[in-house]
């Protein structure tokens, strides 16, 4: 059970940020000019949080990646790994809590009772 939880956490650590960036990209492309710059920054905040923390604690280096991304390479790499670790840990904690509270068995019992009453 622990290995399944770890593997699912690793998978979610990769797919949650990727799915979020795709969703935000679609929302921004659909709304176009209706969003202000501040609203766009708020949409990207869940993914930009590790890089913002890194910028607060460490001095900015020379822009290595150029103007395409507009951020330093170390900030970009820290953001990638930070998002992976953040979402993998969140998924692991949620799965651990669900396992400890036996939500699955309660849900199965609820469905059985509802099906029995019909």
N, C-alpha and C positions, 0 to 999 in steps of 0.2 A: 504493500500500500504506500509506503514511503517513497519507493522508487517511482511509482505512478505520479505521485504528487510532485516530486522533483521534476520529472520529465514534463508534466503539464505546466509547471511554473516556468520552466525554460522556454517552452513553446509560446506561452502567453507573454513572456518577456520580449520575445521577438515580434509576435503578431499584433499585440495591442498598440504599440507605438506606430507600426506600419499602417494598421487599419485606421488609426486616428488621423494620421497625416493624409491618408487618402480621402477620408470623410471631410476633413477641414478643407482640403483642396477643392473638392466638389462644391462645398458650400460657398467658398470664396468665388469660384468661377461662376456659379449660378447667380449669386447676388451682385457680383461685379462692383460697380461704383457705389452701391448703396451702403457698403461698409466703410467706416472711417478707419484710419490707420490704427487708432487705439483699440477698436474692436477686433481688428486682425491680430494685434499683439495679444489680446486676451484669449483669442481662439488658440493661439500657439503656445500659451503659457504652460499647459501641462507637459509639453515636450521641451520647452525652453528652460524649465525650472532648474535642472542640473547645471546647465551652462551658465545661467544667471548666478547661481551659488558659486560656481567656479570663478566667475569674473569678480565676485565680491571678495573672495579670499585670496586670489592670486593676481598679480599684476599682468596686464595685457601684454602679450608679445607682439612682434611684428606680424602683420597680416601675411600668413604663408599661403593660404588658399586663393588669394587674389580677390578680385571684386565679385566673382561669381557667387560666393556665399557670404562674403562680407564679414567673416569671423576668422579668428586664428585657428590653426590646425589643432593645437592642443585643446582649445575650447570645444571644437567639433568632436574630437575623439572622446573627450570627457562626457559630452552630451550623449553620444551614442551609448557608451558603457553605463552612464548614469541612468538613462531611461531603461536600458535592459535590466539593470539591477533593481531599480525602483519597481517596475511592473512585475518582475519575477518574484520579488519579495512580497508585494501586495497580494499576488495570486496565491503564493504559498501560505500566507497568513489566513486568507479567506478560506482556502481549502482545509487548513488545519482547524479553524473554528467550526466550519461546517461538519467536519468529521467528529469533533468533540461533542457537539450538540446533537448529533444524530438527526439532523434535519431530513436526511434521505429516508430513514426508517419512519419518521413521523409522516412524511409526505406519502409514502407507500401505504401506510395504515389508513391515512385519510382517504386515499383513492379507493382502497378496498371497501371501506365503510360506505362511501358514497355509491359505489357500484352495487353493494349489497342491498342498499335501501331502494334501489330501482326495481 
